[in-house]
Amino acid sequence: MSLYIRDDEVDALAKQVQQAIAAPTKTEAVRIALQHELENARKSIPLWERIKAIQEAARQIGPDDPNFDMKAFTDEGWDGL
């Protein structure tokens, strides 16, 4: 089955990739680029998993202190400046 590139910009990108990676053909360059994209997609951690890890770290810190006075804390940090 053939892949036909009908978009001039995509064709130009394929040529740039071909030259950059010294692929023998544009088809080979597109194949390699697509394989790399699939590998990257499989390696990336889904957003929900990243959020879950952050939430777990926050839970380990403990609950918020309802009596914490942020203004007093900030004022103390500035030492009256």
C-alpha positions in Angstrom: 0.0 0.0 0.0 1.3 3.4 -0.9 1.4 6.6 1.1 0.9 9.7 -1.1 1.9 13.1 0.3 -0.3 15.7 -1.2 0.5 18.6 1.1 3.5 20.7 0.1 4.4 21.5 3.7 4.4 17.9 4.7 6.4 17.0 1.6 9.0 19.7 2.6 9.1 18.3 6.1 9.6 14.8 4.9 12.5 16.0 2.7 14.1 17.8 5.7 13.8 14.7 7.8 15.3 12.6 5.0 18.3 14.9 4.8 18.7 15.3 8.5 18.8 11.5 9.2 20.4 10.6 5.8 17.5 8.3 4.9 17.7 6.9 1.4 14.1 7.9 0.5 11.4 10.1 1.8 9.3 7.0 2.5 12.1 5.6 4.8 12.3 9.0 6.5 8.6 9.0 7.1 8.7 5.4 8.4 11.5 6.3 10.9 9.8 9.5 12.0 6.5 7.7 12.6 8.3 4.9 14.5 10.0 7.5 16.8 6.7 9.2 17.4 5.0 5.9 18.4 7.9 5.2 20.8 7.6 8.6 22.3 3.9 8.3 22.7 4.3 4.9 24.4 7.0 6.3 26.8 5.1 9.3 27.9 3.2 9.0 31.2 -0.5 9.9 30.9 -1.6 13.0 32.6 -3.9 11.1 35.0 -0.9 9.1 36.2 1.2 12.2 36.8 -1.7 13.9 38.6 -2.2 10.7 40.7 1.5 10.8 41.8 1.3 14.5 42.7 -1.9 13.9 44.7 -0.3 11.0 46.6 2.7 13.2 47.4 0.4 15.9 48.7 -1.5 13.4 50.8 1.8 12.2 52.4 2.5 15.8 53.5 -0.7 15.8 55.5 -3.9 17.9 55.7 -4.0 21.6 55.6 -3.8 23.5 58.9 -7.0 25.5 59.1 -5.4 27.8 61.7 -2.4 28.7 59.5 -2.1 32.4 59.0 -0.5 33.0 55.7 -0.4 36.8 56.2 1.5 36.5 59.5 3.8 33.9 58.0 4.6 36.2 55.0 5.0 39.3 57.2 7.5 37.4 59.4 9.4 36.3 56.3 9.7 39.9 55.2 10.9 40.8 58.7 8.9 44.1 58.8 10.2 45.4 55.4 
